[in-house]
Amino acid sequence: MEIKANEISALIKEQIKKYQNKVELLDTGTVISVGDGVAMVHGLKNAMLSELVEFNNDVFGMILSLDEDSVGVVIFGDDSTIKEDDIVTRTKRVVEIPVGDDFLGRVVNPLGQPIDNLGPINSIKTRPIERIAPGVITRQSVDTPLQTGIKAIDSMIPIGRGQRELIIGDRQTGKTAIAIDTIINQKNENVNCVYVAIGQKASTVAQVVEKLRVHGALSYTTIVAATASEMAPMQYIAPYSGVTLAEEWMEQGKDVLIVYDDLSKHAVAYRTLSLLLRRSPGREAYPGDVFYLHSRLLERAAKLSKEYGGGSITALPIIETQAGDISAYIPTNVISITDGQIFLQSDLFAAGQRPAIDTGLSVSRVGSAAQIKAIKQVSGTIKIELANYRELQAFAQFGSDLDKTTKDVLDHGAKVYELLKQNQYESMDVYDQVIQLFTAKHRFIKKIELDKIQDYEKSLISYMHTNHQDLIDDMKENKKITVDTENKLKEIINKFTNDYIE
């Protein structure tokens, strides 16, 4: 019996039709192209955005682009084992990570898998990494301070629990140092911390982990690391994974501090993925939705109202500028999302000012509402005094004959700057800061030589704790300086200053 060619053709067409129907039914697809951590996949008809998909060799990816005839999948892990025509299967779950207290003291990758060789993390509960931020009704205004232990910040640019305060400046100006000091200062403050390292060297992350361990801060901190050697998809999801861990604690009524180090590299990773997915480039080649990238992340930081548990997430995003240009695209985006910024200036850093905070460009839009009254009483005029000093300093270098008032302003400003100097990993109790700033407000430092200021302040704090602890306890109890306490402080510090000079 002869089989005609047109019958064979019809039979093959029928088989192909059936095969395609079967593929659609199973919610699978096939790889069209793959490279640079991105795969274009044909099929996956019912796929969702941010859905987790599985390749046929135990590699997972996330759908980031839904086109008319294909989907764009970013791959978590090694893409060298994936080839054209491989089968891709839907998991019908959005990307989620395990959460819980077992993550404290651990270093994990953005998928929640441990990378610190300390064994598996036994956590059953999971949460999706993408989530809508708490609404206006569920929030309350920021009213509790989050002490950094850094004089210049706690006095002039205070941070409240539930605030988003940007740390911005050129590379190597001490941005990470401020964030790490703030984490260390949360010891015994009942605050869980999350440090998200995006696109950093593995050796740098290891140093951070070691510093936290040495200062006893690792036990209440989780490090989420997507190092420079990781592909762009892992760097892209890292901050969302970090804030997902934080949200679990916030909803239990706990306070959480999260550091994103840094969001400049996060934006670059997203730009890489967008260009590979053939999305239209806009300003500086970033895609049009790069603002939404960070706004949906930072809006998840909140102070929840009492009815919703009263927990909080305080976010410290870090942005790296180029030659101090805070008017560039990503810096202006993040400045407009956050509640203030701490601007670190290269010139101040080079001049030996640590931390190199530019008090003119730095601001906290809500923190003063969360400051304790005692520090408000002594720090109210400092910012203006430093502004006057910087302005006169610029003019003074052109003239030699200065009147007494100008000399006094310059002398006092230089001494206040010296007073605000603080070494890394030397956090200060807020009431010790109050005493030091008290000496500046009431001009006790006028009698002290500039190069002796640091020693004078340390000696004063030691003297107060040894001989007048009752006054410090009184301030702690009242959270303010009463008239009686102020008079006693003036008398004690005046005597101490005169003895110190002699």
BAMARLO-180684 format. One line per field, with one value per residue (C-alpha): residue in three letters; chain; y, z, x. Coordinates in Angstrom, 3 decimals. Layout:
BEGIN
r [ALA_...]
c [A_...]
north [Y_...]
up [Z_...]
east [X_...]
This chain:
BEGIN
r [MET_GLU_ILE_LYS_ALA_ASN_GLU_ILE_SER_ALA_LEU_ILE_LYS_GLU_GLN_ILE_LYS_LYS_TYR_GLN_ASN_LYS_VAL_GLU_LEU_LEU_ASP_THR_GLY_THR_VAL_ILE_SER_VAL_GLY_ASP_GLY_VAL_ALA_MET_VAL_HIS_GLY_LEU_LYS_ASN_ALA_MET_LEU_SER_GLU_LEU_VAL_GLU_PHE_ASN_ASN_ASP_VAL_PHE_GLY_MET_ILE_LEU_SER_LEU_ASP_GLU_ASP_SER_VAL_GLY_VAL_VAL_ILE_PHE_GLY_ASP_ASP_SER_THR_ILE_LYS_GLU_ASP_ASP_ILE_VAL_THR_ARG_THR_LYS_ARG_VAL_VAL_GLU_ILE_PRO_VAL_GLY_ASP_ASP_PHE_LEU_GLY_ARG_VAL_VAL_ASN_PRO_LEU_GLY_GLN_PRO_ILE_ASP_ASN_LEU_GLY_PRO_ILE_ASN_SER_ILE_LYS_THR_ARG_PRO_ILE_GLU_ARG_ILE_ALA_PRO_GLY_VAL_ILE_THR_ARG_GLN_SER_VAL_ASP_THR_PRO_LEU_GLN_THR_GLY_ILE_LYS_ALA_ILE_ASP_SER_MET_ILE_PRO_ILE_GLY_ARG_GLY_GLN_ARG_GLU_LEU_ILE_ILE_GLY_ASP_ARG_GLN_THR_GLY_LYS_THR_ALA_ILE_ALA_ILE_ASP_THR_ILE_ILE_ASN_GLN_LYS_ASN_GLU_ASN_VAL_ASN_CYS_VAL_TYR_VAL_ALA_ILE_GLY_GLN_LYS_ALA_SER_THR_VAL_ALA_GLN_VAL_VAL_GLU_LYS_LEU_ARG_VAL_HIS_GLY_ALA_LEU_SER_TYR_THR_THR_ILE_VAL_ALA_ALA_THR_ALA_SER_GLU_MET_ALA_PRO_MET_GLN_TYR_ILE_ALA_PRO_TYR_SER_GLY_VAL_THR_LEU_ALA_GLU_GLU_TRP_MET_GLU_GLN_GLY_LYS_ASP_VAL_LEU_ILE_VAL_TYR_ASP_ASP_LEU_SER_LYS_HIS_ALA_VAL_ALA_TYR_ARG_THR_LEU_SER_LEU_LEU_LEU_ARG_ARG_SER_PRO_GLY_ARG_GLU_ALA_TYR_PRO_GLY_ASP_VAL_PHE_TYR_LEU_HIS_SER_ARG_LEU_LEU_GLU_ARG_ALA_ALA_LYS_LEU_SER_LYS_GLU_TYR_GLY_GLY_GLY_SER_ILE_THR_ALA_LEU_PRO_ILE_ILE_GLU_THR_GLN_ALA_GLY_ASP_ILE_SER_ALA_TYR_ILE_PRO_THR_ASN_VAL_ILE_SER_ILE_THR_ASP_GLY_GLN_ILE_PHE_LEU_GLN_SER_ASP_LEU_PHE_ALA_ALA_GLY_GLN_ARG_PRO_ALA_ILE_ASP_THR_GLY_LEU_SER_VAL_SER_ARG_VAL_GLY_SER_ALA_ALA_GLN_ILE_LYS_ALA_ILE_LYS_GLN_VAL_SER_GLY_THR_ILE_LYS_ILE_GLU_LEU_ALA_ASN_TYR_ARG_GLU_LEU_GLN_ALA_PHE_ALA_GLN_PHE_GLY_SER_ASP_LEU_ASP_LYS_THR_THR_LYS_ASP_VAL_LEU_ASP_HIS_GLY_ALA_LYS_VAL_TYR_GLU_LEU_LEU_LYS_GLN_ASN_GLN_TYR_GLU_SER_MET_ASP_VAL_TYR_ASP_GLN_VAL_ILE_GLN_LEU_PHE_THR_ALA_LYS_HIS_ARG_PHE_ILE_LYS_LYS_ILE_GLU_LEU_ASP_LYS_ILE_GLN_ASP_TYR_GLU_LYS_SER_LEU_ILE_SER_TYR_MET_HIS_THR_ASN_HIS_GLN_ASP_LEU_ILE_ASP_ASP_MET_LYS_GLU_ASN_LYS_LYS_ILE_THR_VAL_ASP_THR_GLU_ASN_LYS_LEU_LYS_GLU_ILE_ILE_ASN_LYS_PHE_THR_ASN_ASP_TYR_ILE_GLU]
c [A_A_A_A_A_A_A_A_A_A_A_A_A_A_A_A_A_A_A_A_A_A_A_A_A_A_A_A_A_A_A_A_A_A_A_A_A_A_A_A_A_A_A_A_A_A_A_A_A_A_A_A_A_A_A_A_A_A_A_A_A_A_A_A_A_A_A_A_A_A_A_A_A_A_A_A_A_A_A_A_A_A_A_A_A_A_A_A_A_A_A_A_A_A_A_A_A_A_A_A_A_A_A_A_A_A_A_A_A_A_A_A_A_A_A_A_A_A_A_A_A_A_A_A_A_A_A_A_A_A_A_A_A_A_A_A_A_A_A_A_A_A_A_A_A_A_A_A_A_A_A_A_A_A_A_A_A_A_A_A_A_A_A_A_A_A_A_A_A_A_A_A_A_A_A_A_A_A_A_A_A_A_A_A_A_A_A_A_A_A_A_A_A_A_A_A_A_A_A_A_A_A_A_A_A_A_A_A_A_A_A_A_A_A_A_A_A_A_A_A_A_A_A_A_A_A_A_A_A_A_A_A_A_A_A_A_A_A_A_A_A_A_A_A_A_A_A_A_A_A_A_A_A_A_A_A_A_A_A_A_A_A_A_A_A_A_A_A_A_A_A_A_A_A_A_A_A_A_A_A_A_A_A_A_A_A_A_A_A_A_A_A_A_A_A_A_A_A_A_A_A_A_A_A_A_A_A_A_A_A_A_A_A_A_A_A_A_A_A_A_A_A_A_A_A_A_A_A_A_A_A_A_A_A_A_A_A_A_A_A_A_A_A_A_A_A_A_A_A_A_A_A_A_A_A_A_A_A_A_A_A_A_A_A_A_A_A_A_A_A_A_A_A_A_A_A_A_A_A_A_A_A_A_A_A_A_A_A_A_A_A_A_A_A_A_A_A_A_A_A_A_A_A_A_A_A_A_A_A_A_A_A_A_A_A_A_A_A_A_A_A_A_A_A_A_A_A_A_A_A_A_A_A_A_A_A_A_A_A_A_A_A_A_A_A_A_A_A_A_A_A_A_A_A_A_A_A_A_A_A_A_A_A_A_A_A_A_A_A_A_A_A_A_A_A_A_A_A_A_A_A_A_A_A_A_A_A_A_A_A_A_A_A_A_A_A_A_A_A_A_A_A]
north [0.000_3.363_6.388_9.621_12.668_14.919_12.386_12.384_16.208_16.278_13.729_15.759_18.959_17.211_15.945_19.453_20.925_18.391_18.951_22.734_22.315_19.999_22.546_25.331_23.051_22.244_25.925_25.289_27.055_26.677_28.778_30.905_32.596_32.858_34.955_37.417_36.008_36.574_34.037_34.766_32.028_31.114_29.794_30.178_31.524_32.042_33.319_36.165_38.997_38.164_34.472_31.858_29.480_26.350_25.288_21.572_21.426_22.720_26.351_28.911_32.274_35.121_36.554_40.244_40.952_39.868_40.402_39.432_36.269_35.611_36.265_37.584_35.532_36.658_33.647_33.052_31.192_29.827_30.285_28.252_25.002_26.440_26.117_26.819_24.631_23.732_23.321_25.983_25.219_27.538_27.097_29.265_31.055_34.518_34.716_34.269_33.695_32.054_34.461_34.313_34.691_31.898_34.451_36.585_36.251_34.723_35.711_34.737_35.268_37.093_33.788_33.296_30.512_30.604_31.381_31.488_27.734_27.588_24.979_25.218_27.700_25.870_28.286_27.053_30.398_32.203_35.621_37.047_39.529_41.982_43.465_46.637_49.020_49.708_52.291_55.673_54.363_51.650_54.104_56.604_59.581_59.016_59.852_57.584_58.290_55.749_56.757_56.357_57.072_59.698_63.214_65.101_63.038_62.684_66.415_67.967_65.332_63.034_59.783_58.467_54.860_54.389_57.078_56.773_58.716_58.730_58.551_60.135_61.103_60.203_56.896_56.524_59.276_57.050_56.192_52.525_53.513_55.569_52.670_50.095_52.402_52.824_49.026_48.606_51.299_49.252_46.838_46.424_48.703_45.824_46.605_43.875_44.922_43.905_44.871_44.446_44.439_45.031_44.658_44.861_42.817_39.595_40.642_43.921_42.025_39.646_42.656_44.056_40.678_40.472_44.031_43.294_40.060_41.792_44.490_41.971_43.198_40.083_38.321_40.759_41.358_39.555_40.182_39.747_39.682_39.890_40.448_41.908_38.396_37.663_38.121_41.212_39.322_38.457_42.071_43.245_41.205_41.646_44.774_43.349_40.162_42.237_44.290_41.089_39.718_43.066_43.154_39.833_41.370_44.685_42.890_41.149_44.628_44.819_47.696_46.996_48.926_48.113_49.403_49.243_49.459_50.747_51.631_53.137_49.628_48.335_50.822_49.769_46.084_46.943_49.004_45.994_43.698_46.237_46.716_42.937_42.619_45.240_47.880_51.465_53.322_56.821_59.354_58.028_54.773_53.939_52.605_54.888_52.997_53.297_55.736_53.096_50.618_52.503_54.081_50.710_49.523_52.515_52.994_49.640_51.368_52.530_53.101_51.061_52.357_50.644_48.768_47.115_46.118_49.328_47.854_49.864_49.624_52.396_52.490_53.871_53.725_54.617_56.386_57.026_60.335_61.243_64.318_65.412_65.770_65.291_66.620_63.479_61.203_58.441_60.749_63.165_60.226_58.777_62.207_62.800_59.447_59.705_61.853_63.617_63.007_62.901_64.347_63.415_65.733_64.736_68.090_67.696_64.091_65.130_67.869_65.223_65.769_62.378_61.855_64.251_65.495_68.660_70.267_72.683_70.075_67.493_67.550_65.410_66.106_64.237_63.302_66.394_65.263_62.080_63.746_63.638_67.119_67.127_67.008_69.557_71.954_71.841_71.425_74.026_76.643_74.390_74.135_77.938_78.457_76.030_77.673_81.086_79.579_78.025_81.299_83.476_80.927_81.384_85.181_85.141_83.548_86.700_89.182_89.375_92.064_90.520_92.191_90.557_89.300_87.542_86.002_84.733_83.124_81.469_80.289_78.881_77.202_75.487_74.186_72.890_71.027_69.584_68.600_66.772_64.626_60.987_57.840_54.856_52.174_54.705_55.125_57.597_57.422_60.202_61.737_61.857_63.725_66.149_66.985_67.554_69.743_71.642_72.775_74.146_75.883_77.674_78.466_76.516_75.323_78.929_78.614_75.347_75.238_73.685_70.683_69.892_69.808_66.026_65.220_67.815_66.293_62.725_63.799_65.657_62.626_60.392_62.961_63.252_59.477_59.114_62.040_63.193_60.134_61.404_64.364_62.042_59.774_62.824_63.767_60.176_60.152_63.502_63.180_66.895_69.351_70.978_74.477_72.981_70.453_73.187_75.364_72.428_71.441_74.994_75.089_71.641_72.150_75.626_74.254_71.282_73.567_75.869_72.884_71.381_74.584_74.782]
up [0.000_-1.077_1.214_-0.729_0.067_0.798_3.365_5.149_5.163_6.647_9.297_10.372_10.521_12.733_15.081_15.345_16.170_18.950_20.306_20.479_22.331_24.823_25.405_26.108_28.452_30.533_30.864_29.513_26.976_25.050_25.167_22.040_23.090_26.216_27.337_30.010_32.584_30.423_28.436_25.880_26.097_23.631_25.185_28.899_27.793_31.289_32.955_35.506_36.002_38.735_38.528_39.295_36.389_36.258_33.485_32.867_34.782_38.237_37.379_38.292_36.801_37.200_34.515_34.109_30.686_29.001_25.232_22.681_21.460_24.143_27.780_29.151_32.028_34.230_35.420_39.023_38.847_36.057_32.589_30.818_31.285_29.491_25.715_22.893_22.811_26.543_28.227_30.757_33.238_35.294_39.066_39.446_42.372_42.473_43.696_47.471_50.162_53.609_56.571_60.363_63.371_62.112_59.690_62.494_62.553_59.072_55.630_52.808_49.086_47.646_47.427_51.192_50.846_53.404_52.015_55.328_55.695_58.979_57.843_56.546_57.801_59.095_58.254_56.987_56.495_53.169_51.852_48.294_47.658_45.839_47.935_48.045_50.763_53.894_53.192_54.835_57.266_58.672_59.395_62.147_62.294_63.286_66.977_68.354_67.735_66.195_67.715_65.411_68.134_65.807_67.286_64.002_62.934_66.240_66.935_63.492_61.133_63.505_62.301_63.622_63.630_60.409_58.508_55.190_55.384_52.350_52.803_49.723_48.605_46.386_46.730_49.715_51.818_54.658_53.614_54.640_57.842_58.981_58.217_60.047_63.080_63.201_63.177_65.967_68.023_68.031_70.541_73.503_71.713_70.653_66.941_64.323_61.458_57.793_55.700_51.933_49.952_46.222_43.694_46.264_46.353_48.353_50.414_51.381_52.522_54.533_56.272_57.191_58.613_60.665_62.028_63.079_64.755_66.640_67.967_68.973_66.378_64.189_66.565_65.672_62.021_58.747_55.742_52.275_49.789_45.998_45.276_42.173_40.793_40.817_37.668_37.381_38.278_41.753_42.345_41.162_43.685_46.645_48.232_47.823_49.579_52.393_53.007_52.888_55.836_57.623_57.016_58.796_61.970_61.527_61.427_64.694_66.266_66.213_65.088_62.143_60.558_56.922_54.971_51.144_50.114_47.491_45.258_42.504_41.685_42.006_39.355_37.089_37.474_36.530_33.557_32.400_32.582_30.859_27.940_27.565_27.519_24.730_26.690_25.481_27.097_28.434_30.303_30.907_29.245_32.305_31.527_32.111_35.214_37.164_39.590_40.408_40.996_44.134_45.168_45.598_47.600_49.940_50.514_52.322_55.179_57.648_61.241_61.751_64.023_67.348_65.938_63.396_65.907_66.120_64.383_62.099_59.305_59.161_55.794_55.150_51.369_50.122_46.799_45.250_43.420_40.715_41.651_44.216_41.627_43.613_40.667_38.560_37.604_40.251_43.177_42.475_42.139_45.524_47.241_46.201_47.689_51.038_54.132_54.076_53.237_54.884_52.325_52.697_51.002_49.592_50.535_54.197_54.156_52.642_55.305_58.052_59.131_60.143_59.481_56.509_56.767_54.849_57.304_54.645_52.178_54.782_56.162_58.108_57.229_60.154_62.611_64.853_65.801_67.138_68.952_72.733_74.204_75.891_72.588_71.007_73.842_73.164_69.367_68.211_67.086_65.934_62.284_61.945_63.667_61.268_58.264_59.408_59.908_56.398_54.839_56.701_56.107_52.355_52.689_55.368_53.063_50.910_53.716_56.535_58.757_60.489_63.201_66.603_65.899_62.696_64.484_67.256_64.753_62.916_66.146_67.551_64.217_63.956_67.523_66.925_63.838_65.952_68.603_65.984_64.836_65.734_64.899_63.292_65.683_68.560_69.103_71.766_74.197_73.466_76.964_76.599_73.337_75.220_77.686_74.898_72.905_76.103_76.245_72.702_73.262_76.413_74.926_77.466_74.539_73.880_76.563_75.120_72.364_69.085_69.203_72.796_72.132_71.603_74.736_76.762_75.757_76.545_79.926_80.698_79.938_82.082_84.911_84.727_84.869_87.777_89.918_88.730_87.413_89.280_86.870_83.822_85.424_86.039_82.327_81.325_83.609_82.411_78.814_79.071_80.867_83.684_84.907_88.046_86.054_83.653_86.505_88.082_84.736_84.149_87.577_87.271_83.688_84.456_87.383_85.308_82.406_84.654_86.261_82.800_81.549_84.632]
east [0.000_1.443_1.398_1.043_3.196_0.193_-1.088_2.287_2.261_-1.270_-0.264_2.791_0.729_-1.829_0.930_2.474_-0.943_-1.488_2.055_1.561_-1.739_-0.016_2.776_0.253_-1.655_1.438_2.429_5.886_8.041_11.265_14.422_14.896_18.131_20.281_23.254_24.456_22.043_18.933_16.903_14.152_11.515_8.739_5.506_4.626_1.257_-0.196_2.992_2.933_5.405_7.983_6.996_9.636_10.303_12.450_14.809_15.329_18.617_17.569_18.347_15.696_14.818_12.351_10.070_10.834_9.368_6.110_6.165_3.525_5.234_7.887_8.835_12.138_13.558_16.460_18.461_19.557_22.827_24.971_23.451_26.176_24.204_21.160_20.949_18.533_15.358_15.638_12.266_11.172_8.366_6.151_6.170_3.019_4.721_6.238_9.830_9.884_12.503_12.436_12.225_12.538_14.843_17.127_18.603_20.106_23.888_23.973_25.288_22.919_22.554_19.499_17.589_17.947_20.527_23.404_26.881_28.793_29.543_27.607_25.109_21.539_18.941_15.875_13.101_9.720_7.938_8.426_7.410_7.306_10.132_7.843_5.065_2.986_4.238_2.123_-0.597_-1.113_-3.743_-1.462_1.391_2.029_4.367_7.987_8.448_11.218_14.924_17.270_20.596_23.599_26.172_27.701_27.675_27.343_24.308_22.423_22.749_22.106_20.670_18.760_17.206_13.884_12.649_10.697_12.604_14.468_17.725_20.005_23.788_25.338_28.840_31.782_33.580_35.939_34.345_33.075_29.489_29.661_31.497_28.482_26.108_28.273_28.690_24.905_24.423_27.022_25.264_22.003_23.538_21.133_18.626_16.333_16.765_17.322_19.611_19.866_22.906_22.446_25.711_25.118_27.931_30.741_33.921_33.570_36.612_34.868_31.760_33.992_35.595_32.164_31.094_34.295_33.921_30.333_31.465_34.316_31.946_29.275_26.782_26.532_24.125_21.308_22.303_21.630_23.896_22.373_25.253_25.159_28.851_30.467_31.031_27.280_25.223_22.982_19.732_21.064_22.172_18.751_16.714_19.129_17.534_14.013_15.127_16.653_13.519_11.399_13.401_12.944_9.171_8.709_10.199_8.380_5.028_5.918_6.144_9.963_12.184_14.490_17.360_18.204_21.209_21.293_24.958_24.602_21.643_23.840_25.075_21.502_20.339_23.230_22.251_18.651_19.853_21.900_18.861_16.597_18.976_19.402_15.606_15.587_13.700_13.978_16.899_16.192_18.317_21.863_20.617_18.463_14.978_11.980_10.814_14.092_12.416_9.791_12.635_13.710_10.406_8.671_11.692_12.093_8.346_8.400_10.255_7.617_6.596_3.414_0.659_-0.065_-3.114_-0.825_1.861_3.889_6.959_9.234_11.784_14.389_16.167_19.663_20.134_23.629_24.255_27.660_28.106_30.598_32.693_30.081_27.318_24.112_22.064_22.726_19.828_19.915_20.933_18.031_15.623_16.566_16.751_13.125_12.029_13.848_13.177_16.540_20.171_23.589_26.008_29.678_32.139_35.530_37.138_36.211_37.409_40.752_41.051_40.855_37.244_35.756_32.900_33.127_29.523_28.598_26.173_24.923_23.685_22.638_19.114_16.650_13.023_11.449_14.203_13.969_10.445_12.057_14.976_15.084_14.661_18.084_19.966_17.617_18.460_22.204_22.320_19.795_22.341_25.198_24.116_23.842_27.203_28.885_27.186_28.497_31.953_32.068_30.901_33.408_36.174_35.732_36.122_38.836_41.398_41.358_41.955_44.481_42.898_39.905_37.823_37.360_33.812_34.913_37.900_35.609_33.222_36.130_37.743_34.491_33.560_36.957_36.612_33.057_34.305_37.100_34.546_32.433_35.364_34.849_36.794_35.109_33.744_33.724_29.988_28.909_26.016_23.523_23.880_27.677_27.016_24.745_27.550_30.085_27.695_26.846_30.482_30.157_26.817_27.983_31.412_33.502_35.655_36.668_39.371_40.750_43.365_42.215_44.554_43.477_39.696_39.466_41.462_39.504_36.144_37.244_38.614_35.367_33.167_35.387_35.261_31.448_30.926_33.323_32.160_28.738_26.875_23.776_23.495_23.649_21.015_18.830_19.006_18.187_15.164_13.760_15.081_15.848_18.142_16.190_17.094_18.610_20.685_21.847_23.118_24.932_26.483_27.732_29.310_30.958_32.216_33.529_35.581_36.782_37.793_39.818_41.551_42.242_43.894_46.112]
